[in-house]
């Protein structure tokens, strides 16, 4: 809940320099896009919810079109276009932001700004919002500064029907890419050839590309959780762990499948795969309103001990004598089982927040055995419903016999 006498300020993402005079392809800040639908750089959102003047409650500032710039980069938004996209009636040029915002800031006592608050991620450089916040505190030291990010996380963690539709389309495209991969895998190709096929299928089907750097990990590479080099030769007898997902309308899919290079699981590979599949089904049964990701993690980690013992990775006596701070399961399952997904692949949300209808989570247990140069992870995206959850990736092959059939069908 926003406090009275408050101003909320949110900036678009920076254009990120690739090298020389080149930028990386632009991707809007998820928070800014969520509130405005605007994908253009150098934009600012200014909100003053309690203002008596309707023209001051919601204001959007965009880059003024310049014919010379547009000759090089293409058309920029007009104020009318930005208003239609965002639903905001009062759209101004970015050059007017300072005098307009100054008046509102002086009239109010609280300023809400966004900062990066991902627990496990902190880049070395400050965002546009964080740089602006530093300047604000120098100019207005007597104001009270509030955190905008937790408020946005509360909103973003539950998906609107329109958002679910976008994620479903990202998932559909992801599945089409996976089916294409099943038809082309063979001994001797490189991991990046699979990545290239996924890239082609994603873009060909209307996605902007990958929602994150894809993991195409054959053999022992599957035991490195964020292996993205994707440059090794794929050899007969290996498994390939593929963690991939299309981005559609800025919304992500996040899928993991593990397949045999030669089109058929060996006896041992199938044992590991089916153990992971049992963990997946157990984890999926836990995802429902009222529980938390933190609780799900603990329950699945505990259940994973049974599967590890069944696979001969350690014994019950090892579990009895294990140290509390270094449990046996962590040697073969060292990550969480679920995370929120949406505009970010690791989307806004907290592991201790009770799940609610409308949230979308991944479900992704894994079993990693470095001594056998093998790793298996299986991942789907689940929509939390009133009574449990709905698997949005039901159409993407998961059962081992279905994968084998598709790999050998043509």
C-alpha positions as CSV (number, residue, x, y, z in Angstrom):
1,X,0.0,0.0,0.0
2,X,1.4,3.4,-1.0
3,X,1.6,5.9,1.9
4,X,-0.2,9.3,1.5
5,X,1.8,12.3,0.2
6,X,3.9,10.1,-2.1
7,X,5.5,10.3,-5.5
8,X,6.5,7.1,-7.4
9,X,9.3,7.3,-10.0
10,X,10.3,4.5,-12.3
11,X,12.8,4.7,-15.2
12,X,13.1,2.5,-18.3
13,X,16.1,0.3,-18.7
14,X,19.5,1.5,-19.8
15,X,20.8,0.8,-23.3
16,X,23.7,-1.5,-22.6
17,X,26.9,-1.1,-24.6
18,X,28.1,-4.2,-26.3
19,X,31.4,-2.9,-27.7
20,X,32.6,0.1,-29.7
21,X,29.6,2.0,-30.8
22,X,27.2,-1.0,-30.6
23,X,24.4,-1.7,-28.0
24,X,23.1,-5.0,-27.0
25,X,19.5,-5.6,-28.3
26,X,17.3,-3.5,-26.1
27,X,15.1,-5.2,-23.4
28,X,12.9,-3.1,-21.3
29,X,12.9,-3.2,-17.5
30,X,10.3,-5.8,-16.5
31,X,8.9,-3.4,-13.8
32,X,8.6,-0.5,-16.2
33,X,7.0,-2.7,-18.9
34,X,4.6,-4.2,-16.4
35,X,3.3,-0.8,-15.4
36,X,3.3,0.9,-18.9
37,X,3.7,-1.6,-21.7
38,X,6.3,0.8,-23.2
39,X,9.4,-0.8,-24.7
40,X,11.2,2.4,-25.7
41,X,14.4,3.5,-24.0
42,X,14.8,6.9,-22.1
43,X,11.2,6.8,-20.7
44,X,10.1,7.7,-17.2
45,X,6.9,7.0,-15.2
46,X,5.8,9.5,-12.6
47,X,2.9,8.7,-10.3
48,X,1.3,10.8,-7.6
49,X,-1.7,8.7,-6.5
50,X,-3.2,11.2,-4.0
51,X,-3.1,14.3,-6.1
52,X,-6.3,16.3,-6.5
53,X,-5.4,17.3,-10.1
54,X,-6.1,14.3,-12.4
55,X,-3.3,15.4,-14.8
56,X,-0.8,14.9,-12.0
57,X,-1.8,11.4,-10.9
58,X,-0.3,9.4,-13.8
59,X,2.3,10.9,-16.2
60,X,4.6,9.3,-18.7
61,X,7.6,10.8,-20.3
62,X,9.1,9.6,-23.5
63,X,11.9,10.5,-25.8
64,X,11.0,13.2,-28.3
65,X,11.1,11.9,-31.9
66,X,14.0,13.4,-33.9
67,X,14.0,13.0,-37.7
68,X,17.8,12.6,-37.8
69,X,17.8,9.9,-35.1
70,X,14.8,8.1,-36.7
71,X,16.7,8.0,-40.0
72,X,19.3,5.7,-38.3
73,X,17.2,3.8,-35.7
74,X,13.7,3.8,-37.0
75,X,10.5,5.5,-35.7
76,X,10.1,6.5,-32.1
77,X,6.8,6.7,-30.3
78,X,4.6,9.7,-30.5
79,X,2.8,10.9,-27.4
80,X,-0.5,9.6,-28.8
81,X,0.9,6.2,-29.5
82,X,2.5,6.0,-26.1
83,X,-0.8,7.0,-24.5
84,X,-2.7,4.2,-26.4
85,X,-0.1,1.6,-25.4
86,X,0.1,2.6,-21.7
87,X,-3.4,3.8,-21.1
88,X,-1.9,6.9,-19.6
89,X,-3.6,10.1,-20.7
90,X,-0.9,12.6,-19.9
91,X,2.3,11.9,-21.9
92,X,5.1,14.4,-22.1
93,X,8.6,14.5,-23.6
94,X,11.5,13.3,-21.4
95,X,13.1,16.8,-21.4
96,X,10.1,18.0,-19.4
97,X,10.5,15.4,-16.6
98,X,12.8,17.4,-14.3
99,X,10.6,20.6,-13.9
100,X,7.4,18.5,-13.6
101,X,8.8,16.0,-11.1
102,X,10.4,18.7,-9.1
103,X,7.1,20.4,-8.4
104,X,5.5,17.1,-7.2
105,X,8.5,16.1,-5.1
106,X,8.4,19.4,-3.2
107,X,4.7,19.0,-2.6
108,X,5.0,15.5,-1.1
109,X,7.1,14.0,1.6
110,X,7.6,10.3,0.4
111,X,9.5,9.2,-2.7
112,X,9.2,5.6,-3.9
113,X,12.0,4.3,-6.2
114,X,12.9,0.9,-7.5
115,X,16.1,-0.9,-6.6
116,X,17.5,-4.3,-7.5
117,X,16.4,-6.7,-4.7
118,X,17.0,-10.2,-6.1
119,X,18.5,-12.1,-3.2
120,X,21.0,-14.1,-5.4
121,X,21.8,-11.5,-8.0
122,X,23.7,-8.2,-7.6
123,X,25.5,-6.8,-10.7
124,X,28.5,-4.5,-10.2
125,X,26.9,-1.5,-11.9
126,X,23.9,0.5,-10.6
127,X,20.6,0.6,-12.6
128,X,19.2,3.9,-14.0
129,X,16.8,4.0,-11.1
130,X,19.5,3.5,-8.6
131,X,21.7,6.2,-10.1
132,X,18.7,8.5,-10.0
133,X,18.0,7.6,-6.4
134,X,21.5,8.7,-5.4
135,X,21.0,12.1,-7.0
136,X,17.6,12.5,-5.4
137,X,18.9,11.9,-1.9
138,X,21.5,14.7,-2.5
139,X,19.0,17.2,-3.7
140,X,16.1,16.2,-1.3
141,X,17.8,14.9,1.8
142,X,14.8,15.7,4.1
143,X,12.3,13.4,2.2
144,X,11.4,9.9,3.2
145,X,12.5,7.3,0.7
146,X,10.4,4.1,0.3
147,X,11.0,0.8,-1.5
148,X,8.9,0.4,-4.6
149,X,10.1,-3.1,-5.5
150,X,8.2,-5.0,-2.8
151,X,4.9,-3.4,-3.9
152,X,5.6,-4.3,-7.5
153,X,6.5,-7.9,-6.5
154,X,3.1,-8.2,-4.8
155,X,1.4,-7.2,-8.0
156,X,3.6,-9.2,-10.4
157,X,3.6,-12.5,-8.6
158,X,-0.1,-13.1,-9.4
159,X,-0.7,-13.2,-13.2
160,X,-3.6,-11.6,-15.0
161,X,-5.4,-13.7,-17.7
162,X,-3.6,-11.6,-20.4
163,X,-0.2,-12.5,-18.8
164,X,-1.1,-16.2,-18.7
165,X,-2.0,-16.1,-22.3
166,X,1.4,-14.7,-23.2
167,X,3.2,-17.3,-21.1
168,X,1.2,-20.0,-22.8
169,X,2.3,-18.8,-26.2
170,X,5.9,-18.7,-25.1
171,X,5.5,-22.3,-23.9
172,X,3.9,-23.4,-27.2
173,X,6.8,-22.0,-29.1
174,X,9.2,-23.6,-26.7
175,X,7.6,-27.0,-27.3
176,X,7.9,-26.6,-31.0
177,X,11.6,-26.0,-30.7
178,X,12.0,-29.1,-28.5
179,X,10.2,-31.3,-31.0
180,X,12.5,-30.0,-33.7
181,X,15.5,-30.8,-31.6
182,X,14.4,-34.4,-31.0
183,X,14.4,-35.0,-34.8
184,X,18.0,-33.7,-35.3
185,X,20.1,-35.0,-32.4
186,X,22.8,-37.4,-33.4
187,X,26.3,-38.5,-32.4
188,X,29.0,-36.0,-33.3
189,X,27.1,-32.7,-33.5
190,X,28.0,-29.8,-31.2
191,X,25.9,-28.5,-28.4
192,X,25.6,-25.1,-30.1
193,X,23.9,-26.8,-33.1
194,X,21.0,-27.6,-30.8
195,X,21.0,-24.0,-29.5
196,X,21.0,-22.8,-33.1
197,X,17.9,-24.9,-33.9
198,X,16.1,-23.6,-30.9
199,X,17.0,-20.0,-31.8
200,X,15.7,-20.5,-35.3
201,X,12.5,-22.1,-34.2
202,X,11.8,-19.5,-31.5
203,X,12.3,-16.5,-33.8
204,X,10.5,-18.3,-36.8
205,X,7.4,-18.8,-34.6
206,X,7.2,-15.2,-33.4
207,X,9.3,-15.1,-30.2
208,X,11.9,-12.4,-29.6
209,X,14.4,-15.2,-28.9
210,X,15.5,-17.0,-25.8
211,X,14.2,-15.9,-22.4
212,X,17.6,-16.6,-20.9
213,X,20.9,-18.1,-22.0
214,X,20.1,-21.7,-22.9
215,X,21.9,-24.6,-21.3
216,X,22.8,-27.4,-23.7
217,X,24.8,-29.7,-21.5
218,X,26.0,-33.1,-22.7
219,X,27.6,-35.7,-20.5
220,X,29.5,-34.3,-17.5
221,X,28.5,-30.7,-18.5
222,X,25.0,-31.4,-17.1
223,X,26.5,-31.4,-13.6
224,X,27.3,-27.7,-14.0
225,X,24.0,-26.0,-13.2
226,X,24.5,-22.9,-15.3
227,X,26.7,-24.3,-18.1
228,X,26.1,-22.0,-21.1
229,X,29.3,-22.4,-23.2
230,X,27.4,-25.0,-25.4
231,X,30.5,-25.8,-27.4
232,X,31.3,-29.5,-26.7
233,X,30.9,-32.3,-29.2
234,X,28.0,-34.6,-28.3
235,X,29.1,-38.3,-28.1
236,X,27.2,-41.6,-28.4
237,X,25.9,-42.9,-25.1
238,X,25.6,-39.5,-23.4
239,X,22.6,-37.7,-22.0
240,X,21.9,-34.1,-23.0
241,X,20.3,-31.9,-20.4
242,X,18.7,-28.9,-22.1
243,X,17.3,-25.9,-20.1
244,X,15.7,-23.5,-22.6
245,X,12.7,-21.3,-23.1
246,X,11.3,-18.8,-25.5
247,X,10.4,-15.2,-24.7
248,X,7.2,-13.9,-26.2
249,X,5.9,-10.4,-25.6
250,X,8.6,-10.2,-22.9
251,X,7.1,-13.2,-21.0
252,X,9.3,-16.2,-20.4
253,X,8.9,-20.0,-20.7
254,X,11.3,-22.1,-18.7
255,X,11.6,-25.8,-19.7
256,X,14.2,-28.5,-19.0
257,X,14.4,-31.9,-20.7
258,X,17.0,-34.6,-20.7
259,X,17.4,-36.9,-23.7
260,X,19.7,-39.7,-24.8
261,X,22.0,-39.0,-27.7
262,X,21.4,-42.3,-29.4
263,X,17.6,-42.1,-29.1
264,X,17.3,-44.7,-26.3
265,X,18.0,-44.6,-22.6
266,X,20.5,-47.1,-21.3
267,X,19.3,-49.2,-18.3
268,X,21.2,-46.9,-15.8
269,X,20.1,-43.7,-17.6
270,X,16.5,-44.8,-17.4
271,X,16.9,-45.6,-13.6
272,X,18.2,-42.0,-13.0
273,X,15.6,-40.5,-15.3
274,X,12.6,-42.3,-13.7
275,X,13.9,-41.4,-10.2
276,X,14.0,-37.7,-11.2
277,X,10.5,-38.1,-12.8
278,X,9.2,-39.5,-9.5
279,X,10.7,-36.5,-7.7
280,X,9.0,-34.2,-10.3
281,X,5.6,-35.8,-9.7
282,X,6.0,-35.5,-5.9
283,X,7.1,-31.9,-6.2
284,X,4.2,-31.1,-8.5
285,X,1.7,-32.6,-6.0
286,X,2.9,-30.1,-3.4
287,X,2.3,-27.0,-5.4
288,X,-1.1,-25.6,-4.3
289,X,-2.4,-22.5,-2.6
290,X,-1.3,-21.9,1.0
291,X,2.1,-23.6,0.9
292,X,5.4,-21.8,0.1
293,X,8.4,-22.5,-2.1
294,X,10.5,-22.8,1.0
295,X,8.3,-25.6,2.3
296,X,8.3,-27.3,-1.1
297,X,12.1,-27.2,-1.2
298,X,12.4,-28.9,2.2
299,X,9.9,-31.6,1.4
300,X,11.4,-32.5,-2.0
301,X,15.0,-32.4,-0.7
302,X,14.0,-34.9,2.0
303,X,12.2,-37.1,-0.5
304,X,15.3,-37.0,-2.8
305,X,17.2,-39.0,-0.2
306,X,15.1,-42.1,-0.9
307,X,15.7,-41.8,-4.7
308,X,19.5,-41.3,-4.1
309,X,19.6,-44.4,-1.9
310,X,17.7,-46.4,-4.4
311,X,20.2,-45.4,-7.1
312,X,23.1,-46.4,-4.8
313,X,24.5,-42.9,-4.4
314,X,24.8,-43.3,-0.6
315,X,23.3,-45.5,2.1
316,X,20.8,-45.0,4.9
317,X,23.7,-45.2,7.4
318,X,25.4,-42.3,5.6
319,X,22.2,-40.3,6.1
320,X,22.1,-41.1,9.8
321,X,25.7,-39.9,10.3
322,X,25.5,-36.9,8.0
323,X,26.2,-33.4,9.3
324,X,23.2,-31.1,9.5
325,X,25.0,-28.3,7.7
326,X,26.1,-30.7,4.9
327,X,23.3,-33.2,4.2
328,X,24.0,-36.1,1.8
329,X,21.3,-35.1,-0.7
330,X,23.2,-31.8,-1.5
331,X,25.8,-33.8,-3.4
332,X,23.3,-34.7,-6.0
333,X,20.6,-32.0,-5.7
334,X,22.1,-28.7,-4.9
335,X,19.3,-26.2,-6.0
336,X,15.8,-25.2,-5.2
337,X,12.8,-27.0,-6.7
338,X,10.7,-24.0,-7.9
339,X,10.8,-20.4,-8.6
340,X,8.2,-17.8,-9.9
341,X,8.2,-17.1,-13.7
342,X,6.8,-14.3,-15.7
343,X,8.4,-11.2,-17.2
344,X,11.6,-12.5,-15.8
345,X,12.6,-16.2,-15.9
346,X,13.3,-15.9,-12.2
347,X,10.3,-13.7,-11.6
348,X,9.2,-11.4,-8.8
349,X,8.2,-13.2,-5.7
350,X,9.4,-14.5,-2.3
351,X,10.1,-18.1,-1.3
352,X,8.3,-17.5,2.1
353,X,5.1,-16.0,0.5
354,X,2.1,-18.4,0.6
355,X,1.2,-19.5,-2.9
356,X,-2.0,-18.1,-4.4
357,X,-4.2,-18.9,-7.3
358,X,-2.9,-17.2,-10.4
359,X,0.8,-17.6,-9.6
360,X,3.0,-19.5,-12.1
361,X,6.0,-21.5,-10.9
362,X,8.6,-23.8,-12.3
363,X,8.8,-27.4,-10.9
364,X,12.3,-28.6,-11.6
365,X,14.0,-31.4,-9.5
366,X,17.3,-32.8,-10.7
367,X,19.7,-35.6,-10.0
368,X,23.4,-35.0,-10.7
369,X,26.1,-37.7,-10.6
370,X,29.5,-36.3,-11.5
371,X,31.2,-39.7,-10.9
372,X,29.0,-41.0,-13.8
373,X,29.3,-37.9,-15.9
374,X,25.5,-37.7,-15.8
375,X,22.9,-35.2,-14.8
376,X,19.1,-35.3,-15.3
377,X,16.7,-32.4,-14.7
378,X,13.1,-32.2,-15.6
379,X,11.1,-28.9,-15.5
380,X,7.6,-27.7,-16.3
381,X,5.7,-24.5,-15.6
382,X,2.7,-24.8,-13.4
383,X,-0.2,-22.4,-12.9
384,X,-1.5,-22.4,-9.3
385,X,-5.2,-23.1,-9.3
386,X,-7.9,-23.1,-6.6
387,X,-7.4,-26.7,-5.8
388,X,-3.8,-27.4,-6.9
389,X,-2.1,-26.6,-10.2
390,X,-2.3,-26.9,-14.0
391,X,0.7,-28.1,-16.0
392,X,1.1,-25.5,-18.8
393,X,3.7,-27.7,-20.5
394,X,1.5,-30.8,-20.7
395,X,2.0,-30.9,-24.5
396,X,5.9,-31.0,-24.3
397,X,7.0,-34.6,-24.2
398,X,8.3,-35.7,-20.8
399,X,7.8,-39.5,-20.5
400,X,10.9,-41.5,-21.5
401,X,9.1,-43.8,-23.9
402,X,7.5,-40.8,-25.7
403,X,10.9,-39.1,-26.1
404,X,12.4,-42.3,-27.4
405,X,9.6,-42.8,-29.9
406,X,9.9,-39.2,-31.2
407,X,13.7,-39.5,-31.5
408,X,13.4,-42.6,-33.6
409,X,10.3,-41.7,-35.7
410,X,12.0,-40.5,-38.8
